[in-house]
Amino acid sequence: MMMRSRAHTAPLAALWVALLLSCGDSRQPASGDAAVSYFPMVGGTSWRYVISTADGSLEVEVTAKGATTVPGEDAEIFLMDERNLGPDFGFDEVAPVGYLVEEGFVARIEGIGYDGAGVLRRLGQDIATRVLPVDPQPGDSWEQSNRLFGTPEGGGASMGWLSHVGELTQVSVPAGRFEDVVEVVTTYFDDARDPQKAKVVYHDYYVRGVGLVKSVTEDPSGDPSNRIEQVLVDYRFPSP
């Protein structure tokens, strides 16, 4: 549910309008325990986003597949597929992402992928990235260091990051207007967590019973051409 855009895209002038008109009343709210979660993990749920950059937009659908295991790993993960609905720009059509809950945090595992037979496999040895607390409160903060996409032979990128939960806010996106939205601000660094060496800043907005509704990626230098915005267009939970 945390789609990170990794490339600039070409203009698609009609895409935004078409998505706004297609929303209708297809949204199905979460129920049960998922209704009180800021990151609902319910198999069969889907979220549709538009990712906009200075160069254009693309559409992404995130589908919750359910709990599974990765060969060679002991921990069970909750699998979500991030499907690029176009334009493709050379990216894989489907990218799997795993989630789990550890020590009071929802955490994300990106170093997984599908092989030629469609079997899930581990691509790297990076640890799970803590996305947000299970019960986020304004003022909560945490930090991590990781070697993303590392392997036993070495390689990968050494990263460090600081995150904190801001005050509750309001957010309007094509999927609706939401109150009591939790904002998580995460700053990434190459290595040492030095504010003078910040590489990228994410502002992620979560709604109880819905999940991620908006994400803004900013260049700490202030260059607006590197700004990326992801907004929720539609979401569907399975019928109770």
C-alpha positions in Angstrom: 0.0 0.0 0.0 3.1 2.2 0.1 3.8 2.6 -3.6 7.1 4.5 -4.1 7.4 6.0 -7.6 10.9 5.4 -9.0 10.8 7.3 -12.3 9.5 10.3 -14.0 6.6 9.7 -16.3 5.2 11.0 -19.6 2.1 13.3 -19.6 -1.3 11.7 -19.6 -3.7 14.6 -19.8 -7.0 12.6 -19.7 -6.0 10.2 -17.0 -6.8 12.3 -14.0 -10.3 13.3 -15.2 -11.1 9.8 -16.2 -10.2 8.5 -12.8 -12.3 11.1 -11.0 -15.3 10.2 -13.1 -14.9 6.5 -12.6 -15.0 6.5 -8.8 -18.7 6.4 -8.4 -19.9 4.6 -5.2 -17.7 1.5 -5.5 -16.0 2.1 -2.1 -16.6 -0.6 0.4 -15.6 0.3 4.0 -13.5 -1.9 6.2 -15.2 -3.9 8.9 -14.2 -5.7 12.1 -10.6 -5.2 13.3 -9.6 -3.6 10.0 -12.0 -0.7 10.7 -9.8 0.6 13.5 -6.5 0.0 11.8 -4.5 2.7 10.0 -3.0 0.0 7.8 -5.7 -2.6 7.1 -4.4 -6.0 6.1 -7.5 -7.7 4.6 -7.2 -10.2 1.7 -9.1 -9.1 -1.3 -8.9 -5.4 -0.6 -7.7 -3.1 -3.4 -6.6 0.6 -3.5 -6.2 2.6 -6.7 -3.8 5.5 -6.8 -2.6 8.2 -9.2 1.1 9.1 -9.0 1.9 12.5 -10.4 5.3 14.0 -11.2 6.5 17.1 -13.0 6.5 15.1 -16.2 3.1 13.3 -16.0 1.1 10.7 -14.2 0.5 7.0 -14.0 -2.1 4.8 -12.3 -1.3 2.0 -9.8 -3.5 -0.6 -8.1 -2.5 -2.2 -4.9 -4.2 -5.6 -4.1 -4.0 -7.4 -0.8 -3.2 -11.0 -1.5 -3.1 -12.3 2.1 -0.7 -14.0 4.5 2.1 -16.1 2.9 5.7 -17.2 3.4 8.8 -16.6 1.4 10.9 -19.6 0.6 13.9 -19.7 2.9 12.4 -17.4 5.4 10.7 -18.3 8.7 8.5 -15.2 9.2 5.1 -15.0 7.6 4.3 -11.8 5.7 1.2 -10.2 4.4 1.6 -9.9 0.7 0.4 -7.0 -1.5 0.8 -6.7 -5.3 1.5 -3.2 -6.7 0.3 -3.3 -10.3 1.3 -0.6 -12.7 -1.8 0.1 -14.9 0.0 2.4 -17.2 2.0 3.8 -18.7 4.6 1.1 -18.0 7.9 3.0 -18.8 9.8 -0.2 -18.7 8.8 -1.2 -15.1 7.6 -4.7 -14.2 3.8 -4.9 -14.4 3.5 -6.3 -10.9 5.8 -5.7 -7.9 5.1 -7.7 -4.7 5.6 -6.0 -1.3 5.4 -7.8 2.1 4.2 -6.4 5.4 4.4 -7.6 8.9 3.8 -6.4 12.4 6.8 -6.3 14.7 7.3 -4.7 18.1 4.3 -2.4 17.7 5.1 -1.3 14.2 3.8 -2.1 10.7 6.9 -2.9 8.7 7.5 -3.3 5.0 9.8 -5.8 3.1 10.6 -4.6 -0.4 13.4 -7.1 -1.2 11.1 -9.8 -2.7 10.0 -10.6 -6.2 8.4 -13.2 -8.5 10.5 -15.6 -10.5 9.7 -16.7 -14.1 7.2 -19.2 -12.8 5.5 -16.7 -10.6 6.9 -18.0 -7.3 7.7 -15.5 -4.6 11.4 -15.3 -3.7 13.7 -13.1 -1.6 15.9 -10.7 -3.5 18.0 -9.3 -0.7 18.8 -9.5 3.0 17.5 -6.1 4.0 15.5 -5.9 7.3 11.9 -4.8 7.4 11.3 -1.0 7.2 9.1 0.3 10.0 6.3 2.3 8.3 4.2 3.5 11.2 3.2 2.5 14.7 0.2 0.2 15.0 -1.4 2.9 17.2 0.2 6.1 16.0 0.1 9.1 18.3 1.3 12.7 17.6 4.9 13.0 18.7 5.8 9.3 18.2 9.3 9.0 16.6 11.7 6.2 15.5 14.8 5.7 13.5 16.4 2.9 11.6 19.4 1.9 9.5 19.4 -0.7 6.8 21.3 -2.0 3.8 18.6 -2.1 1.2 18.8 -5.0 -1.3 22.0 -6.3 0.3 23.1 -9.9 -0.4 25.4 -12.3 1.4 28.1 -11.3 -1.1 27.7 -7.6 -0.3 26.3 -4.8 -2.4 23.1 -2.8 -1.7 22.7 0.7 -0.5 23.3 1.8 3.1 20.5 4.0 4.3 19.4 5.6 7.5 16.1 7.4 8.2 14.2 9.3 10.9 10.4 9.2 11.2 7.9 11.0 13.3 4.1 11.3 13.6 2.7 14.8 13.2 -0.5 16.3 14.5 -3.8 15.0 13.2 -4.9 16.8 10.0 -7.5 16.8 7.2 -6.9 15.5 3.7 -9.0 15.8 0.5 -8.3 13.3 -2.4 -10.4 12.0 -5.2 -11.5 9.1 -2.9 -13.0 11.6 -0.5 -12.4 14.1 2.3 -11.0 12.5 5.5 -10.7 13.9 9.0 -8.3 12.9 11.8 -5.6 11.9 9.3 -2.3 10.7 10.7 0.8 12.2 9.0 4.1 10.3 9.1 7.1 12.3 8.0 10.2 10.3 7.1 13.6 11.7 6.1 16.1 9.4 4.3 19.8 9.8 4.5 22.7 8.0 2.7 24.3 6.7 5.9 24.7 8.8 9.0 21.5 10.5 10.0 22.7 14.1 9.4 20.0 16.6 8.5 22.5 18.3 6.2 22.7 15.1 4.2 19.0 14.4 3.7 18.3 12.8 0.4 14.5 12.6 0.3 11.5 13.4 2.6 8.2 11.5 2.5 4.9 12.9 3.9 2.5 9.9 4.2 -1.1 10.3 5.3 -3.1 7.4 6.8 -6.8 7.1 7.7 -8.2 4.7 10.2 -10.1 1.9 8.4 -8.8 3.0 4.9 -5.0 3.0 4.9 -2.7 5.3 2.9 -4.7 8.1 1.3 -1.8 10.4 0.2 1.9 10.5 -0.1 4.2 13.4 -1.0 7.8 12.9 -1.9 10.0 16.1 -1.7 13.6 17.0 -2.5 15.2 18.6 0.6 16.9 21.0 -1.7 13.5 22.4 -2.6 13.6 21.5 -6.3 9.9 21.3 -7.3 10.7 19.2 -10.4 11.5 16.3 -8.0 8.2 16.4 -6.2 6.0 13.3 -6.5 2.4 13.1 -5.2 0.4 9.9 -4.8 -3.3 10.2 -4.1 -6.0 7.6 -3.4 -8.7 7.5 -6.1 -10.7 4.5 -5.1 -10.6 1.6 -2.6 -12.7 -1.5 -2.1 -12.8 -3.9 0.9 -14.4 -7.3 0.5 -18.0 -7.5 1.6 -18.4 -8.7 5.3 
